């Protein structure tokens, strides 16, 4: 009997590892900026963040790439698979399986998953936002993802017999602000594609296909405020997470700085990108700055 259990345990570990590799492949294929920051994490946290990213990307692909008449049904099915896997710890969908293993270990629940899928579902029907719908969308599509990530950071080395470590108020505020800042920067970066390809206008008070300097300045100020809240929470994170979040913040800040130099109308016609050498330089500078900061604190 013990041999049978051992064989099953080995098979389950292989399945878990295969699911983890699948999530890692999704991150590698879709994001260089996020992927660079993730490499600075410890092995367990890397795996957890990749699992979160892969599920988010899977849902995003339904609404942004597939866009079929049955996209709503596909999204409903994915949410049902995720909810079931959170209960059972298993899914035949490898990405959902990897996410569920992470979620059950670090304390991600329906409190984060339900608003996330609500925002994804909004992309199928809502094409312009007012302030209330925009805030709700950003919360569900990005702020809760920040909350998922901070849970992964805090519980990286948690033993099974220990309670889940909960983020404090500063960490919750920082995680939400980080997600919001990244999402809003992505909206600016993808402004042309969102308008022309997807028929969406996210920023409240803007007209599809138009953006003036005053509107851009207001958006940049809002993002800058989000970034300040996120930065204030970084020192409270575990060491490896400080490096990873700091580097990713630095990359997005560099992208934001580049966007700020462009005329508003240019954002409607071309996607702003950072060359790979610039990304590597920004990450390297961020890592060195964090290392110096750590030495000063320990001095």
Secondary structure, DSSP 8 states (H G I E B T S, - for coil): -HHHHHHHHHHHHHHHHHHHHHHHHHHHHH-HHHHHHHTTS-HHHHHHHHHHHHHHHHHHHIIIII--TTHHHHHHHHHHHHHHHHHHS--SSHHHHHHHHHHHHHT--HHHHHHHHHHHHHTTT--B--HHHHHHHHIIIIIHHHHHHHHHHHTTT--TTS------HHHHHHHHHHHHHHHHHHHHHTHHHHHHTS--B-STT--TT---HHHHHHHHHHHHHHHHHHHHHHTTS-HHHHHHHHHHHHHHHHHHHHHHTS-GGGGGTS-----HHHHHHHHHHHHHHHHHHHHHHH-
